[in-house]
């Protein structure tokens, strides 16, 4: 029964449940916590917005919140009867359930989140038909909280625009630099269309300025390639390495032995200490030492076949030290066709043992705090012994950026 019920709730919930009547005054609604009078005047902007965010993303114990929690638990237990009962209770709460539904989508299994999404849509659609208000002020603020569920934020945006079509024009510029790539795509498509119209009208200066603005907030590879191509037609070349924040200056060492993949889990000397003046015993008992390597391709690819020579059943290391002005959270984003590990300041932050399944930019992401001053990054790249032509790549690319993909300014230091 559970699979059938789940399919119903995920797909055809609205026709069934929009007939449920709402309670005019549901008990203990769990409305959003409000600011004490005069609070904003007592705090600076940063303190006020931090407190405002805390108030917006916390729920008081309430019958409405309890109903949503009970629905989630019933879905987790796959208890069909409890799901039906709790679903009815949530929908009866009407717009008062909007906040707990959106907040509860965080970190849920996709199937469960989808049921909550459809509960939200059943409530919102009924509210529009009957002329009842959704908590749009709170939904607008919720949309700015980028650490919340992407699915929930998409839902808030879509319904804000349905409630008031003018919202789309107001919000598109705000979403241009949002960390959520899917939300940015709403803006990207609309802004590119505007720039293309300027180009078609032969207003090249305005078109170039529009494309530059889009580029400055685009960090998806396909989007950037599209805009870079347009700008190149207009006589402006885009430095993709700088735009994305790829590291291009490295020290490399190898090869070391990776017979039968055994080197991936073995700690070779560079993992214990990096001393660029020290030589180590590598594959075939040969002495190997650190050597500088500058990447050439526009995406900052580090090609170990070029740097260390072509080897199979081998592994190599690449090292870089970067300096930051202040401590801050960053994404270390890596792409490789090979088994790879990444160490940041001596701690293993990425480990991915897979060979020649293709790669893409930002394939692996480590969220780390880099300290003010010097930070050391060591990359271990393992090559297996496959002989096929498609299995010859021994390479990686790495960039340092924020959670939206914008490059973080770093200085490569000795």
C-alpha positions in Angstrom: 0.0 0.0 0.0 2.8 2.4 0.9 4.3 2.6 -2.7 0.8 3.3 -4.2 0.1 6.0 -1.5 3.5 7.6 -2.1 2.9 7.7 -5.8 -0.4 9.4 -5.2 1.0 12.0 -2.8 3.9 12.7 -5.1 1.9 13.0 -8.3 -1.8 13.5 -8.0 -2.2 14.9 -4.5 -3.9 18.2 -5.5 -7.2 16.8 -6.9 -7.6 14.6 -3.9 -6.7 16.9 -1.0 -7.7 20.4 -2.1 -11.2 19.4 -1.1 -10.1 19.2 2.5 -11.6 22.2 4.4 -9.3 24.4 6.5 -9.8 25.3 10.1 -10.6 29.0 10.3 -8.6 29.2 13.5 -6.3 26.2 13.8 -5.0 25.8 17.4 -1.6 27.3 18.2 -0.6 28.2 14.7 3.1 28.5 15.4 3.4 31.8 13.7 6.8 33.3 13.0 8.5 34.9 15.9 8.3 38.6 15.7 10.8 41.3 16.6 10.4 43.1 19.9 9.4 46.7 19.2 12.4 49.0 18.5 14.8 46.0 18.1 16.2 47.1 14.8 17.2 50.5 16.1 19.2 48.9 18.9 21.4 46.7 16.6 23.7 47.3 13.7 22.6 45.8 10.3 24.7 42.7 10.6 23.5 41.9 14.1 19.9 42.6 13.2 19.9 40.4 10.1 21.6 37.6 12.0 18.9 37.7 14.6 16.2 38.1 12.0 17.5 35.0 10.3 17.5 33.1 13.5 13.8 34.1 14.2 12.8 33.1 10.6 14.3 29.7 10.7 13.1 28.5 14.1 9.6 27.3 14.9 7.8 27.5 18.3 6.2 24.2 19.4 2.8 24.3 17.8 0.0 22.0 16.5 0.9 23.0 13.0 4.6 22.2 13.4 3.8 19.0 15.2 1.5 17.9 12.3 4.3 18.4 9.7 6.8 16.6 12.0 4.4 13.7 12.4 3.9 13.6 8.6 7.7 13.3 8.1 8.0 10.6 10.7 5.2 8.6 9.2 6.9 8.9 5.8 10.1 7.7 7.3 8.3 4.7 8.9 6.4 4.1 5.6 3.2 3.9 7.7 0.4 4.4 5.1 -2.5 5.0 7.5 -0.5 7.5 9.6 0.7 9.3 6.4 -2.9 9.7 5.2 -4.0 11.0 8.6 -1.1 13.4 9.1 -1.3 14.6 5.5 -5.0 15.6 6.1 -4.0 17.5 9.3 -1.2 19.4 7.5 -3.4 20.4 4.6 -6.2 21.5 7.0 -3.7 24.0 8.6 -3.7 25.9 5.3 -1.2 28.7 4.8 0.0 28.3 8.5 1.8 25.2 7.4 3.9 27.0 4.7 6.7 27.8 7.1 7.1 24.4 8.8 6.8 22.6 5.4 9.6 24.6 3.8 11.9 24.5 6.8 11.3 20.7 7.2 12.6 19.9 3.6 16.1 20.5 4.8 18.2 17.2 4.6 15.3 15.0 3.8 15.3 12.0 1.4 14.1 13.2 -2.0 10.9 11.1 -1.9 9.9 12.5 1.4 10.8 16.1 0.4 8.6 15.6 -2.7 5.6 14.7 -0.6 6.1 17.9 1.5 6.5 19.9 -1.7 3.1 18.6 -3.0 1.5 19.3 0.4 2.8 22.9 0.1 1.4 23.2 -3.5 -2.0 21.8 -2.6 -2.2 24.4 0.2 -0.9 27.3 -2.0 -3.1 26.5 -4.9 -6.2 26.4 -2.7 -5.2 29.7 -1.0 -4.9 31.4 -4.4 -8.3 30.1 -5.5 -10.0 31.2 -2.3 -8.2 34.6 -2.0 -6.3 33.7 1.1 -2.8 35.1 1.7 0.4 33.2 1.8 3.2 34.4 4.2 5.0 36.1 1.3 7.1 38.4 3.5 8.6 35.4 5.3 8.9 33.5 2.0 11.0 36.4 0.5 13.3 36.3 3.4 13.5 32.5 3.4 14.6 32.8 -0.3 17.7 34.7 0.8 18.8 31.9 3.2 21.1 30.0 0.9 21.9 27.2 3.5 18.3 26.0 3.4 17.0 23.3 1.1 17.4 24.1 -2.5 14.1 22.5 -3.4 12.3 24.5 -0.7 13.9 27.8 -1.9 12.9 26.9 -5.5 9.4 26.3 -4.3 9.3 29.6 -2.4 10.5 31.5 -5.5 8.0 29.8 -7.9 5.0 30.6 -5.7 6.1 34.1 -4.9 6.1 34.7 -8.7 2.7 33.0 -9.0 1.2 35.2 -6.3 2.7 38.3 -7.8 4.2 38.1 -11.3 6.0 41.3 -10.7 8.2 39.4 -8.2 10.0 37.7 -11.0 11.3 41.0 -12.3 12.2 42.2 -8.8 14.0 38.9 -7.8 15.9 38.0 -10.9 18.7 40.5 -10.3 19.0 39.3 -6.7 19.4 35.7 -7.8 22.2 36.4 -10.3 24.9 35.6 -7.7 23.0 33.0 -5.7 25.0 30.0 -4.6 22.3 27.7 -6.1 23.2 27.1 -9.7 19.6 26.1 -10.6 18.2 29.4 -9.2 20.9 31.3 -11.1 19.7 29.6 -14.3 16.4 31.5 -14.1 18.3 34.7 -14.3 20.9 33.5 -16.8 18.3 32.6 -19.4 16.4 35.9 -19.0 19.6 38.1 -19.0 21.1 36.3 -22.0 17.9 36.9 -24.0 18.1 40.7 -23.2 21.8 40.8 -24.2 21.1 38.9 -27.4 18.4 41.4 -28.3 20.9 44.2 -27.9 23.4 42.4 -30.1 20.7 41.8 -32.8 19.9 45.5 -32.7 23.6 46.2 -33.3 24.0 48.0 -30.0 27.4 46.3 -29.5 28.6 48.4 -26.6 25.5 47.8 -24.6 25.5 44.1 -25.5 29.1 43.8 -24.4 28.4 45.5 -21.1 25.4 43.2 -20.6 27.4 40.0 -21.3 30.2 41.2 -19.0 27.7 41.6 -16.2 26.3 38.1 -16.8 29.8 36.7 -16.9 30.8 38.2 -13.6 28.0 36.2 -11.9 28.2 33.0 -14.0 30.3 30.1 -12.6 28.7 27.2 -14.4 31.1 25.9 -17.1 28.4 25.7 -19.8 27.1 29.2 -19.0 30.6 30.7 -19.0 31.5 29.1 -22.3 28.4 30.5 -23.8 29.1 34.1 -22.6 32.8 33.8 -23.4 32.0 32.9 -27.0 29.7 35.9 -27.3 32.3 38.2 -25.9 34.9 36.8 -28.2 32.7 37.6 -31.2 32.6 41.2 -29.8 36.5 41.2 -29.6 37.0 40.5 -25.9 38.8 37.4 -24.8 37.9 35.8 -21.4 40.6 34.4 -19.2 38.8 31.3 -18.0 41.5 30.2 -15.5 41.3 33.6 -13.7 37.5 33.6 -13.9 37.1 30.2 -12.3 40.0 30.5 -9.9 42.1 27.5 -11.0 45.5 26.9 -9.5 48.1 26.9 -12.3 51.5 26.8 -10.5 52.4 23.5 -8.8 55.3 21.5 -7.5 55.0 17.8 -8.7 56.8 14.6 -7.8 56.6 11.0 -9.0 56.1 8.4 -10.1 55.5 6.1 -7.1 54.2 2.6 -7.4 50.5 1.9 -7.7 50.6 -1.8 -8.8 47.1 -3.3 -8.7 45.8 -0.1 -7.2 47.8 -0.7 -3.9 49.2 2.8 -3.8 45.9 4.5 -3.2 45.7 3.5 0.4 49.4 3.6 1.1 51.0 6.7 2.7 54.1 7.7 0.7 56.6 10.2 2.1 54.9 13.3 0.7 51.8 12.6 2.7 53.9 12.7 5.9 55.9 15.8 5.1 56.4 18.0 2.1 60.0 19.2 1.8 60.6 20.5 -1.7 64.4 19.9 -1.4 64.1 16.2 -0.4 64.2 13.3 -2.8 62.4 10.0 -2.3 62.6 6.5 -3.7 59.9 6.1 -6.3 58.7 3.5 -8.8 61.4 1.0 -9.9 63.6 2.2 -7.0 64.4 5.4 -8.9 65.1 8.6 -6.9 62.4 11.3 -7.6 62.4 14.9 -6.6 60.0 17.9 -6.6 59.9 20.0 -9.8 57.9 23.0 -10.8 55.0 22.7 -13.2 52.9 25.4 -14.9 49.6 24.4 -16.5 49.0 25.4 -20.1 45.3 24.6 -21.0 42.7 27.3 -20.3 41.1 25.2 -17.6 44.3 24.8 -15.6 44.7 21.1 -16.2 47.7 19.5 -14.5 48.9 16.8 -16.9 51.1 14.4 -15.0 51.9 12.5 -18.3 53.6 15.7 -19.4 55.1 16.6 -16.1 56.4 13.2 -14.9 56.4 11.0 -18.1 53.9 8.4 -19.2 53.5 5.6 -16.6 51.0 3.0 -15.8 50.2 1.6 -12.4 51.8 4.7 -10.9 50.9 7.7 -8.8 52.1 11.2 -8.4 51.7 14.2 -6.1 51.2 17.9 -6.8 51.7 20.5 -4.1 50.9 24.2 -3.8 51.0 26.7 -0.9 48.5 29.5 -1.0 48.2 32.6 1.1 45.0 34.3 2.2 44.5 37.7 3.8 41.9 36.4 6.3 40.5 33.1 7.6 37.4 32.1 5.5 35.3 29.1 4.4 36.1 27.9 0.8 35.3 25.2 -1.6 38.2 23.1 -2.9 36.8 21.8 -6.1 38.6 19.0 -8.1 38.1 17.2 -11.4 40.0 14.0 -12.4 39.6 10.8 -14.4 41.8 9.1 -11.9 41.7 8.0 -8.3 42.4 11.1 -6.3 43.0 12.3 -2.8 43.3 15.9 -1.6 45.0 17.0 1.7 44.5 20.5 3.1 46.9 21.6 5.8 47.8 17.9 6.4 44.2 16.7 6.6 42.7 14.4 4.0 39.6 16.2 2.7 38.9 14.3 -0.5 39.2 10.6 -1.3 37.7 9.2 -4.5 39.0 5.8 -5.8 37.6 5.5 -9.4 39.5 5.2 -12.7 38.7 6.5 -16.1 34.9 7.1 -15.8 35.2 10.6 -17.2 35.6 13.9 -15.3 34.1 17.3 -15.1 34.9 20.5 -13.5 33.9 20.6 -9.8 33.4 16.8 -9.8 34.5 16.6 -6.2 34.0 19.3 -3.6 35.6 19.7 -0.1 34.2 22.5 2.1 37.0 23.7 4.3 38.2 26.6 6.4 41.5 28.2 5.2 43.4 30.1 7.7 44.8 33.6 7.3 48.3 33.3 5.9 49.9 30.1 4.5 47.8 27.0 3.6 49.2 23.9 2.0 47.3 21.7 -0.5 48.6 18.3 -1.6 46.9 16.3 -4.4 47.6 12.6 -4.9 46.7 11.3 -8.3 46.7 7.5 -9.1 46.9 5.9 -12.5 46.0 2.2 -13.0 47.4 -0.3 -15.5 44.6 -0.2 -18.1 46.0 -0.2 -21.7 43.0 1.1 -23.6 43.5 4.5 -25.3 40.6 6.0 -23.3 42.5 5.1 -20.1 45.7 7.1 -20.7 44.8 10.3 -18.9 46.7 11.0 -15.7 45.7 14.5 -14.7 43.5 16.7 -12.5 42.3 20.3 -12.2 41.7 22.2 -9.0 40.2 25.5 -8.1 39.5 27.5 -4.9 36.1 29.3 -4.7 33.2 30.2 -2.5 30.0 28.2 -2.2 28.6 30.0 -5.3 31.6 29.1 -7.4 33.2 32.6 -7.3 37.0 32.5 -7.2 38.5 33.2 -3.8 41.6 35.5 -4.2 44.7 33.6 -3.1 48.4 34.1 -3.7 50.6 31.2 -4.6 53.7 31.3 -2.3 56.9 29.3 -2.2 
